[in-house]
């Protein structure tokens, strides 16, 4: 297995399930020794894993008043900050790294604690759209010379799925006899999506992993971060908004600032579901949880003529988590977003045979709909890397791939996943992703509708958002 050269130090901020899963892969894939890695986190989670690998573990929560001093005490120019924390402002860390020539990567854009539920902020200002726009403004910082690379929101999703979209576009082009040269520009990718007729993209995921111990009443169970999942579920449901859409949802709103690629709904993500499809389940209902990639993919695939957007697909998450998390979300909603007092992250207790099927569902083209992505079992994940389950390994493999790209391209400034070489990323992550498959389906969101009960839907265009949304 190739070792990638990196002579600097690495600071890991946060050390939940993703940080713990990433550590052994960092040591496996980079020429970095344990004495050059430091973990700074807010609690004792993962301390035993850090000790197992001989890595320094420090409990010192990053806060608005101390984060710069803490970072400077551990790393400097030419080093790498890997941010896998919650409740720590990505914008603050990125600005510090930009000013001090430090490479940076996070798996989602986070604000300081309390922002997601701050009633003094508008719904728009609590959105992922707003968080992304705030960070992108850092591109205009007045700094001398070329900027150090900062990779924004690059885990599995957001992150890996942006590369799935590119490969899926190339596959559909090849299968329909279209020109399928790899586009060299952002506009080239958007033009390809338009020529193929892509109207809607779901990040369509199904997690069938389950614990030996069923979820109890009053307990939140998940296969990855509970803090992170709760936070994003409490934000407004968001989606990239396509040019084919005839009308906004009754509770939908555009933002009055920024790129204009997305809208938000007047309700939290944990109350919002959509009809979708994955190979392992077929038709399914998934939550439209707000995610960075819903905005970045829609923005990246936008075509403009004379300053006006003439093409953009609708893009959003359609997530069916593990059964324990499904019950946990339902209970969270029943209690008006009051998080359960007991929380359990399942990992070692996951039964054999479960999988996380994570991919992108591209719809509206000549062959109707195409799902492309990773089907990774818990058994494969355990064999491939310690301290990972199927959900976590899709994230940590993507982190390693993006870090390789950043180290090879250290002067690119702030970049979304969509702006990274998808072939390089996939070449690094691919060994950890289980079965990579592409499947065409005749499914549409209006299939079988209106037979038993009267129901309003747009039969003239199955790809309208109102047809996907579960009332």
Secondary structure by P-SEA (a helix, b strand, c coil): cbbbbbcbbbbbccccaaaaaaaaaaaaccccccccbbbbbccccaaaaaaaabbbbbbcccccccaaaaaaacccccbbbbbccccccaaaaaaaaaaccccccccccccccccccccccccccccaaaaaaaaaacccccccccccbbbccccccccaaaaaaaaaaaaaaaaacccccccccaaaaaaaaaaacccbbbcbbbbccccccccccccccccccaaaaaaaaaccbbbbcccccccccccbbbbccccccccccccccccbbbbbccccccbbbbbbcccccccaaaaaaccccccccccccbbbbbccccaaaaaaaaaaaaaccccccbbbbbccccccccccbbbbbbccccccbbbbbccccaaaaaaccccccaaaaaaaaaaaaaaaaaaaccccccccccccaaaaaaaaacccccccbbbbbcccccccccccccccccccccccccccccc
